[in-house]
Amino acid sequence: MTRMRAVDAIVQILIKEGATEAFGLPGAAINPLYSAMRAHGGIRHTLARHVEGASHMADGYSRTGDGRIGVCLGTSGPAGTDMITGLYAAIADSIPMLCITGQAPVAKLDKEDFQAVDIAAIAKPVTKFAKTVLEAGQVPGAFQTAFQVMRQGRPGPVLIDLPFDVQMTEIEFDIDTYEPLPIAKPAATRAQAEKVLDLLTAAEHPLIISGGGVINAGASERLVELAELLGVPVVPTLMGWGSIADDHPLAAGMVGIQTSQRYGNANFLQSDFVLGIGNRWANRHTGGLDLYRRGRTFVHVDIEPTQIGRVFAPDYSVVSDAGLFLDAILEVARERQAAGILPSYLGWAEDCRIRKATLQRKTNFDNVPMKPHRVYQEMVLAFPRETTYVTTIGLSQIAGAQLLHVYGPRKWINAGQAGPLGWTGPAALGVVRGKPGEPVVALSGDYDFQFMIEELAVGAQHKLPYIHVVVNNSYLGLIRQSQRGFEMDFEVSLAFDNVNTPYDAHSVAHGYGVDHVKVAEGLGCKALRVERPEDLPAAFAEAERLKAQFQVPVVVEVILERVTNIAMGTELDNMVEFEDLAEKGEDAPAAVYALVD
């Protein structure tokens, strides 16, 4: 056996477990681990400007590929508490992430020592596993358990807290005989697959709901194969967006009271059977449950038993990994196809496709200041098919989900359930780490962008190029829209006359407050401002050129009209459309299908 410090064993374990991408900030209580990383090599570290930013970077990195685990590092005390929002965002969306904090020496833990806080207790509600390791000999086992917990069942984040003296203590450790713990995955049985297929094929208008669990399982291709074999349309959830390409003939659109297409809701309301795979029945997807469930049979497949019946009781359920369920039902479906006993859903699928080519929102507005719809139209036309979009909550996310297009799994990276403002920028940096050389476009409103704006410097320092589209209406737009029900517009305006921005008679950006271009440039990035819709294509092309030349983040700030209300409602049949709808092809030139007049 070999004697080494516990931190030297940790670095070797991280490498063997495949967790070699770290984001964080060193500090006195975590310096031993940093010394081990420096001595050993093999782990790439990205220095963040804020520990919360580092946690979002690690989260973003984890979302870029099957089985990836980003690592977030920080010192004792406030570094750990800064990670809590990142842990919440990760556990809410079933994302594996490893947070490691330093801690005061064991003997000081109950003495109110400097920056000594019980971070494991604080983190427990937003992690699958949180532990302060009090004995150095338990370090390898703690990490072995943490990796197993992160990967098993519904994935999620963990936190390991390491007192300074535990890190420095020598232990006996042999990395050559260390092995990751096995990962158990529940699998659908043949009988369950047959039962589900029996229920589906008894329906006239079946739909498949594809959730984030399909993407987590790396099962998007199998999902599409099942849809094509059965001829059944697919509705992706916001977390499952990309599991089937938007332009696939069987992609029926997203459903919901915010992030949805008109045709998606219309298709769902005509269905009589719903097979949900790896989804949560989130309230932004379902709206009111009475309408959502009325006249439909529901089957729910999920890897986590406690998810079954959590929102409503399905008519039938299967506890299974999404990929293993798809394997089982594909086997049965292929046999029935060969026997010629599968029903045809060509007519139903064509009805859904016609709605997709008919029920569209207008995007081709020429207003100055701009309507956001035009921005998303030009983004679709400007950015390549393989683009990965990154965003969090806000009117920008809601409108983006209504109007952008996604063509593959892990091409829409989004803080879905928690939706913390400020997540987008640092998460995009983590995505660039995970997708080097691939086109990455972040989308923020001005308030999301101002949260954690300092992390742009990380992209400049570490040469992490991406394009960040900032739609600026100088408002907390989603909150302002939600205040309409209270007949108020209170404490949601970010507008002011910036004393450093001289009046320009040719500009419409007067009184918009923060000069995002100057701030971005001050942080080492490139930035452009666009005020007229006809200038968007050239601005996006210039952003691509600057990104390639300088290898830094490029901010494209678009000045919007101050007040825009984005379509949303309380029920799937009660969506309020605040803008004109598309009536002819030129109203929606970036739509998946040309408008059928």
C-alpha positions, -999 to +999 in steps of 0.1 A: +000+000+000+010+036-005+008+063+021-004+097+010-024+127+021-062+122+019-063+150-007-038+132-029-061+102-028-091+124-037-074+137-068-067+102-080-103+091-072-117+121-092-096+111-122-106+074-120-143+084-117-139+106-147-146+139-129-117+159-143-134+193-150-134+215-119-146+251-114-140+271-082-120+294-060-091+284-037-090+295-001-072+287+031-094+258+041-093+241+007-057+249-003-046+213+006-068+199-022-055+226-046-020+216-037-028+180-046-043+190-079-013+211-087+011+183-078-008+155-096-022+171-127-050+155-146-078+179-135-085+211-154-095+239-131-114+271-142-110+300-118-144+316-112-151+351-098-179+339-075-185+305-059-221+305-070-209+312-105-185+282-102-214+260-091-234+270-122-204+264-144-201+229-130-238+224-135-236+236-171-207+213-178-226+183-164-255+189-187-233+187-219-229+150-222-240+116-209-224+107-177-205+139-172-200+153-137-188+188-131-169+196-099-173+228-079-146+237-053-146+263-026-132+271+008-151+269+042-180+290+053-194+314+027-180+294-002-203+265+008-233+287+013-227+304-020-230+269-036-265+263-023-283+280-052-262+260-077-270+227-058-307+236-059-307+243-096-289+209-102-312+188-080-343+204-094-333+193-129-318+159-120-282+169-128-252+152-112-227+176-098-200+172-071-194+201-047-163+200-024-158+225+004-130+230+028-138+232+065-122+242+098-102+215+116-123+189+133-115+201+168-128+236+159-162+225+145-183+233+176-164+264+187-177+291+162-144+292+145-137+316+116-158+305+086-168+273+102-204+265+094-223+232+092-225+232+055-236+195+053-267+203+073-274+234+052-270+215+019-290+183+028-323+196+014-308+204-020-285+174-024-288+136-026-259+132-002-241+158+020-214+148+045-186+163+065-159+137+067-144+136+102-119+108+097-093+108+070-097+070+066-133+075+055-124+099+026-121+072-002-154+056+009-172+090+011-162+098-025-170+063-037-205+066-022-209+101-035-203+091-071-226+062-068-254+083-053-250+110-080-254+085-108-280+061-094-317+065-098-328+100-105-294+118-108-285+147-086-258+167-069-238+159-037-216+178-013-185+166+005-171+188+033-134+183+042-119+197+075-084+210+070-067+184+092-086+156+075-073+167+041-037+168+054-038+134+072-019+106+056-038+074+048-030+041+031-045+041-004-041+022-036-058+037-067-051+006-088-075-014-067-101+014-063-132+008-083-164+028-087-194+013-070-220-004-093-249+016-105-283-002-103-310+008-128-345-004-126-357-019-159-391-025-174-402-061-177-415-077-208-450-079-193-449-042-184-439-032-219-467-053-234-492-037-210-481-002-220-482-010-257-517-026-253-530+006-237-513+028-263-526+009-293-561+008-279-562+046-283-571+066-314-550+097-307-519+087-286-491+110-277-456+104-262-443+129-237-405+129-237-390+142-205-355+151-193-351+115-182-349+104-218-319+128-223-303+118-190-305+081-201-289+089-235-320+074-251-331+101-276-324+079-306-344+050-292-373+074-284-374+086-320-372+050-332-402+041-311-422+071-324-414+062-360-422+025-355-456+034-340-462+065-360-471+083-328-464+121-323-440+132-296-443+162-272-410+171-255-411+188-222-389+218-216-362+195-201-367+170-228-365+195-257-342+181-283-349+145-277-367+147-310-357+173-335-382+201-339-384+196-377-391+158-374-425+150-388-436+135-355-425+164-333-458+177-322-446+208-303-442+217-267-472+218-243-478+242-215-490+275-201-457+294-208-431+275-228-452+260-255-463+264-291-499+270-301-499+238-321-484+219-292-513+227-270-539+221-297-524+187-305-524+177-268-560+187-264-570+164-292-552+134-277-568+105-258-538+087-245-505+100-230-473+080-224-450+100-202-413+089-202-389+104-178-410+135-170-424+151-139-458+165-150-444+200-141-471+226-135-458+249-163-463+219-186-497+208-174-515+239-163-547+230-145-548+192-139-586+189-145-583+200-181-550+183-186-563+149-175-598+151-189-607+123-214-572+108-214-555+077-203-521+083-187-491+059-184-461+072-165-426+058-168-399+071-144-367+059-129-376+073-094-405+054-077-414+085-056-422+104-088-450+081-097-483+096-085-465+126-070-486+151-091-515+128-101-522+091-101-516+077-136-538+049-150-507+027-152-470+032-143-436+016-147-405+023-126-377+021-151-348+038-165-361+056-197-335+039-219-342+004-205-380+010-209-375+020-245-355-011-251-383-033-237-412-016-256-392-015-288-387-052-287-424-058-283-433-032-309-409-047-335-425-081-330-460-067-335-449-048-365-435-079-381-468-097-373-487-069-389-508-061-359-498-025-351-525+000-359-518+029-382-517+065-368-509+082-401-540+102-401-536+114-365-499+123-371-509+142-403-535+161-383-508+171-358-485+182-386-512+204-402-517+222-369-480+227-368-481+243-402-511+264-393-512+275-356-482+298-355-472+330-337-461+361-357-424+369-354-418+393-383-424+426-365-406+457-378-411+478-346-384+501-333-377+496-304-379+459-312-403+433-302-385+402-288-402+380-314-381+394-341-349+387-322-357+350-319-367+349-356-333+363-366-315+340-342-331+309-359-320+322-393-285+333-382-272+304-360-264+269-373-286+239-367-261+224-342-262+254-319-266+248-282-288+273-264-283+281-227-308+301-206-327+303-174-361+318-163-376+351-176-397+364-205-366+358-226-366+320-218-404+317-222-404+335-256-373+317-266-389+283-259-419+294-279-400+306-310-365+290-312-358+256-326-338+227-311-326+198-332-309+174-309-304+163-272-284+185-250-289+214-274-312+232-250-295+237-217-319+253-193-324+258-156-359+245-157-374+241-122-353+263-100-346+290-126-321+312-107-313+345-122-277+348-131-274+311-140-271+317-178-237+333-181-217+309-158-236+279-171-227+289-206-191+289-197-194+254-183-212+243-215-183+257-236-159+237-215-180+206-223-185+214-260-152+230-272-155+242-308-192+238-309-216+269-313-230+280-280-255+308-277-267+321-243-300+340-240-307+364-212-329+393-202-311+423-189-317+414-152-305+378-156-274+392-174-266+416-146-267+388-120-231+373-120-220+395-149-185+394-135-182+358-147-177+372-183-141+378-172-137+340-167-146+336-204-120+362-214-093+348-191-097+312-201-107+318-238-142+304-236-159+318-267-197+319-270-223+344-281-245+359-254-277+375-267-291+400-241-327+412-248-328+445-229-361+462-220-347+476-188-374+458-168-380+427-147-402+417-176-418+384-163-425+399-128-440+431-144-462+409-165-473+389-135-481+421-116-508+429-142-531+408-121-525+431-092-530+462-114-495+475-106-461+481-120-441+483-088-403+481-083-397+463-115-381+490-137-344+490-141-344+522-162-324+553-154-305+580-173-269+568-172-246+599-166-219+581-186-240+577-217-243+609-237-275+616-255-276+604-291-304+616-313-300+585-335-304+561-307-335+547-291-317+534-260-322+564-238-329+558-202-321+521-204-297+523-175-267+500-174-244+502-204-239+465-209-215+470-238-191+490-217-193+465-188-187+436-211-158+453-227-144+462-193-144+425-184-124+416-214-151+406-238-164+420-271-199+435-273-223+450-298-256+469-294-285+465-319-314+489-320-331+481-353-344+448-365-329+451-400-294+453-383-297+419-365-284+396-392-252+417-396-248+420-359-250+382-354-225+377-383-201+402-367-205+384-334-195+351-350-165+369-365-154+385-332-158+352-313-136+334-338-110+361-339-106+368-302-119+336-286-138+354-259-175+357-251-193+382-274-223+400-260-250+411-285-273+435-266-307+441-284-327+471-273-364+460-270-395+480-265-399+486-228-432+467-224-440+434-242-463+407-229-454+372-240-482+346-246-491+326-215-522+316-196-537+295-168-549+266-188-539+249-220-571+262-237-567+296-221-535+310-235-536+348-239-520+359-271-510+395-267-496+400-302-509+394-337-508+358-348-493+346-381-517+347-410-494+342-439-459+328-445-440+361-443-454+366-408-433+337-395-404+331-419-384+311-393-411+286-385-404+249-389-431+246-415-441+273-439-475+286-428-504+270-445-527+298-454 
